[in-house]
């Protein structure tokens, strides 16, 4: 009979290790997360120098006389802009194959000179083979994401394009969902109501992640816990 104290001593280090693995994995995921600085560094930068203007001039950027005909749309750093995420991906593939092959041959002697009996020689060699192959495969994948959230201009490229980032966090019923959108927007694609559609954004990055009771309940346990469940049987 196994001593319960000995089993407790053996299982305790394994449980400590099982609890430590998810923490290490969480730290690794945080280190692998892409930051805003990494995203901005990956965008192409124009080497052209901006036009110099005389200090004190009435025609400086942002002066009242330079924006008489401008509409109220995002075009400067930290301006607010609404992003409509309309993304849908549909992929389908199917394949089928049918193959059939047969082979049959007969060889023998039916007659010889004279009255020699050839009944035993009529079938000297009679090979026969047949092969058949039939297969079919099909795969389908469909993903859809539709939502709207407000972001801001985090950078203005030298060619006038805007780098937009929008982030939203929703916490409800012990579940937290985070949506992060990043992309490059052309100023002319911004609508009159100061909104942009995700399909018109370049270098688009969309991240949707959740954390809470629903996510934890659907996530499979780590390999150490799976081994313990298999060995101990509970």
Protein Blocks (a to p, Z undefined) as FASTA:
>chain_A
ZZfklmmmmmmmmmmmmmmmmmmmmmmmmmmpccfklmmmmpccdfbdcddddehiakbg
hiaklmmmbccddfbehiacddddddddddddddddddddddddddddfbdehjddfklm
mpmbccddddddddddddddddddddddddddfbdcfkopacddddddddeehiacdddd
dddddfklpcfkopacfklpghiacddddedjklmmmpccdfklmmmmmmnoZZ
